[in-house]
Amino acid sequence: MPEGGRRLPLPDVVDPVTRSRMMAGIRGKNTRPELAIRKRLHALGYRYRLHPGDVPGKPDFVLPRYRAAVFVHGCFWHGHDCALFRIPGTRTDFWRSKIESNRARDVRVAMNLGAAHWRQLTIWECSFRGRGSITLEKVIDETVRWLASSEPTYEIRGTL
């Protein structure tokens, strides 16, 4: 790793047209991890609302009974400090700016949720993918434990 502990950007391995098509196909709602979590929680008797516009940040889903907002974040899009995040080698300035604005929005949303008395759970993509991933059951166990607690915020991530 270079001096300062930062990973160098990698050059893109596909042409710009292919990359554009690939990026356009990435879903923002109802992702596989989100669906898996929702399905398992529903089977356990938890009830939720999807993408409510009246809750700050329009979470992936909320559990009104627990006043809990749940976000399932992609490590790349939110600049998570894990092995799954790396700035692309092409259009580096654009991606740095995009990811920094996403991070700033995440901070604003967290503040607005707290001010509106909502608790916040963030489940990171690295908890499902990559070297340090954990099982879906572990993610669900952690989610259920957090829901029963009074902790205002919590993050579930892969192991480092």
N, C-alpha and C positions, 0 to 999 in steps of 0.2 A: 504494500500500500504506500502511496506517495507520502512525502512529508506533510504533516498536518492532519493525517488520518482520513483524508478525503479520497474517495474513489474517482478515478478519471472517467469521463464519459466515453462510451463506446461508439464507434461509427455505426451507422445504420446498415443492416445487411440486406435490406430490400429497397427497391426503387421508391421514389416519392408517391407515385400513384397507388402502388400496393399498400404502402404505409398508411396513406390517407383512407383507403378502403377499410383497412384493418382497424384503425382508430374509430372510424364512423360506426363500426359494428359493435363497439363496446357498450354494454347496457349500463344505464344509470339506476334503473329500478328493477326489482324482481330478479336479481342475480342469483346464480345457483347457491352460493352460501346463504344469502338472505332467505331464499325459499326453504332450504334445509332447516335453518333455525326456526323459522315460523312454523313449519310443519311439525317439528318435534315439540315446540312449546304448546301448540294447539292440542296435540295428542295428550299432553300432560294437564290440559284443562285451562291453560292461560288464554285469555281473549285479548285481542289487540285491534287497533285501527291502522290502516295502511296510509302512509304518506299524507298525514293530515295537514291541510293548509293553514289551520288555525293554531298550530304549535310552531314556535320559533325554529327555523332551520328545516322545516318540513322533513322530520325524521323518516327513516325507512319504515318504522312502525312504532306505535306507542301502546303502552299498557296503561289505560286510564286509571284502573283500580290502584295501581302502584305509583301513579304520577311519574311514569318512567318513559323516557324517549330513548329509542335504540337506533344507533347508526351502525351499518356494516360498511366499513371504509376499505377502499382499495389502497394498498400501501403506496403505489406509484402516484395516484391522483392526489393524495393527501401528504406526500413527502414524509412517510413514516421512517423512523430511524431503524430500519431492519435490512436484511439482505435482499429483499425484494425491490427496494427502491434504488434507482440509479438514474441520473439525468441522462437523457439521450444525447448522442454525439452530434446530431444534426439539429439545427434551430435551437441551440442550447439556451440562448437568451430568452427566446419565447417560452420554453418549458420552465426555466427558472422563475420567470415572471408569473406564469400560469399557476405553478405549484405554490409559490409564495402567496398569491392571492387566495388560493384555496385554503391555505393554512390560516391566513388572516380571517377569512370568513368563518372557519371552524372556531376560532377564538371568540369572534363576535357572537356566534350562535350559542356557544357554551355560556357566555355571559347573559344573553337574553333568556336562555332556558332557566338559568339560576334565578334571574330576576322574576320570572313567571312561576317559580316554585316547581319546576320540573327537574327530576333527576335524570342523569345522562349516562348511558352505557355505550361505549364504543367497542365494537368487535372488529379487529383488524384482519385483513386478508391473510397475513402471515400465520394466523392461528389455524388456517386451513391448508395453506400451501407452503412449500419450501422445506428446508432442512429442519427447522424448529417447530414444525406444525404439531398441533395437538389434535386429539380426536374430537369429533362432533359431540360425543357424550361429555367430554371434559368441558367443552364450550357451553353446553346446556347446563351442566352442573354448576359452573361458575355463574351463569346467568341467573339461575334459580336461587343460588345463594345470595347474589347481589340483590335480587328483587325482594327477598325476605329481610334484608338488612335495611339500615337507615342511611347508608353511604350515599352522598349526593352524586358522586361520579365514580366511574370504574372503567377500566380498559381490560379487554381480553386480547392477548397477543401470543404469538408463538414464542417458544423459549429461545434464548439467545445462545 
